[in-house]
Amino acid sequence: MTLATLLAATKSSGSSIFPLILIAVFGIVYFFFIRPKQQAQKKARQSGREVEVGDQVVTVGGVHGTVKSVGDDHVVIATGQLPDATPSSDGSPTNLTFVKAAIARKIEPAVETPPLSSGEDETPEAGSTHEDGDPSA
């Protein structure tokens, strides 16, 4: 075999693998970047449609409020003052109307854990005995 034949064979096999590498890179980019973003957008659109009266929500502009009424394509939320803010002249909340697409997410209420009673400990102290009095068990 001559050097020219070897170079021609190498060149043709290298150019046929390039499209496969391009397809693999596009697949990786799609599954790690594009698809998760599309799923997050779909979830956000869905959560905006599923609001009910009384839900705490945040709009895409960052407005926090409580849903007062829900229409076909709009939501009325009542915004209030923060607990540490100075009170307004009348102290009443402001009702704002938004399109449903402007609702970014619902705020889930925080789950509080009940406090331990005074006689209970989470971890036993060193040297404590079990119910039967055997410290090794």
C-alpha positions as CSV (number, residue, x, y, z in Angstrom):
1,M,0.0,0.0,0.0
2,T,1.2,3.4,-0.8
3,L,1.1,6.4,1.5
4,A,-1.5,8.1,-0.7
5,T,-4.0,5.2,-0.3
6,L,-3.5,5.1,3.5
7,L,-4.2,8.9,3.7
8,A,-7.3,8.6,1.5
9,A,-8.7,5.7,3.6
10,T,-8.0,7.6,6.8
11,K,-9.6,10.8,5.5
12,S,-12.8,9.1,4.3
13,S,-13.3,7.3,7.7
14,G,-12.7,10.5,9.6
15,S,-15.2,12.5,7.7
16,S,-17.9,9.8,8.1
17,I,-17.6,9.9,11.9
18,F,-18.0,13.7,12.1
19,P,-21.8,13.7,11.5
20,L,-22.2,11.1,14.3
21,I,-20.2,13.3,16.7
22,L,-22.4,16.2,15.8
23,I,-25.6,14.3,16.4
24,A,-24.3,13.0,19.7
25,V,-23.4,16.5,20.9
26,F,-26.8,17.8,19.9
27,G,-28.5,14.9,21.8
28,I,-26.5,15.7,24.9
29,V,-27.3,19.4,24.7
30,Y,-31.0,18.6,24.2
31,F,-31.4,16.2,27.1
32,F,-29.3,18.2,29.6
33,F,-30.3,21.8,28.7
34,I,-33.3,22.2,26.4
35,R,-35.6,19.5,27.6
36,P,-35.4,20.3,31.4
37,K,-36.1,24.0,30.6
38,Q,-39.2,23.0,28.5
39,Q,-40.5,20.8,31.3
40,A,-40.0,23.6,33.9
41,Q,-41.9,26.1,31.7
42,K,-44.7,23.6,31.2
43,K,-44.9,23.0,35.0
44,A,-45.0,26.8,35.6
45,R,-47.8,27.3,33.0
46,Q,-49.7,24.4,34.6
47,S,-49.3,25.8,38.2
48,G,-50.7,29.1,37.0
49,R,-53.8,27.5,35.8
50,E,-54.4,25.5,38.9
51,V,-54.8,28.3,41.4
52,E,-57.8,28.4,43.7
53,V,-59.4,31.1,45.9
54,G,-57.3,31.4,49.1
55,D,-54.0,30.2,47.6
56,Q,-50.9,32.2,48.4
57,V,-49.2,33.0,45.0
58,V,-46.2,34.9,43.6
59,T,-46.4,36.5,40.2
60,V,-43.7,36.6,37.6
61,G,-43.0,40.2,38.7
62,G,-42.5,39.2,42.3
63,V,-45.8,40.3,43.7
64,H,-47.0,38.2,46.6
65,G,-50.7,37.9,47.4
66,T,-53.7,35.8,48.2
67,V,-56.1,34.7,45.4
68,K,-59.5,36.4,45.9
69,S,-61.2,35.3,42.7
70,V,-60.4,33.2,39.6
71,G,-61.9,33.9,36.1
72,D,-61.4,32.2,32.8
73,D,-58.2,34.1,31.9
74,H,-57.6,36.3,34.9
75,V,-56.9,36.1,38.6
76,V,-57.6,38.7,41.3
77,I,-55.1,38.7,44.2
78,A,-55.1,40.8,47.3
79,T,-51.7,42.1,48.4
80,G,-51.1,43.3,51.9
81,Q,-48.3,44.8,53.9
82,L,-45.4,43.0,55.3
83,P,-45.6,42.5,59.1
84,D,-42.6,44.8,59.7
85,A,-43.8,47.6,57.4
86,T,-45.4,50.8,58.6
87,P,-49.2,50.7,58.2
88,S,-50.9,52.5,55.4
89,S,-53.5,55.2,56.0
90,D,-56.5,52.9,55.6
91,G,-54.8,49.5,56.3
92,S,-56.8,47.7,53.6
93,P,-55.2,45.3,51.1
94,T,-55.0,46.2,47.5
95,N,-56.7,44.0,44.9
96,L,-54.7,43.5,41.7
97,T,-55.9,41.7,38.5
98,F,-53.4,39.5,36.6
99,V,-53.7,37.2,33.6
100,K,-53.3,33.6,34.7
101,A,-50.0,33.3,32.8
102,A,-48.5,35.9,35.2
103,I,-48.8,33.6,38.2
104,A,-45.4,32.1,38.6
105,R,-46.1,29.7,41.4
106,K,-48.1,28.9,44.5
107,I,-46.5,29.3,47.9
108,E,-46.9,26.1,49.9
109,P,-47.5,26.7,53.6
110,A,-44.6,25.7,55.8
111,V,-45.0,22.5,57.7
112,E,-44.2,23.0,61.3
113,T,-43.0,20.1,63.4
114,P,-44.5,19.8,66.8
115,P,-42.1,20.6,69.7
116,L,-40.9,17.8,71.9
117,S,-42.5,17.5,75.2
118,S,-40.3,18.3,78.2
119,G,-39.8,14.7,79.2
120,E,-38.6,13.4,75.7
121,D,-35.1,13.6,74.3
122,E,-34.2,12.9,70.7
123,T,-31.0,11.0,71.6
124,P,-30.3,9.0,74.7
125,E,-27.5,10.2,76.8
126,A,-24.3,8.2,77.3
127,G,-24.6,5.6,80.1
128,S,-28.4,5.5,80.0
129,T,-30.1,2.2,80.4
130,H,-32.9,0.7,78.4
131,E,-36.4,-0.1,79.8
132,D,-35.3,-3.5,81.2
133,G,-32.3,-1.8,83.0
134,D,-29.6,-3.5,80.8
135,P,-27.1,-0.9,79.6
136,S,-25.6,-3.2,76.9
137,A,-28.9,-3.8,75.0
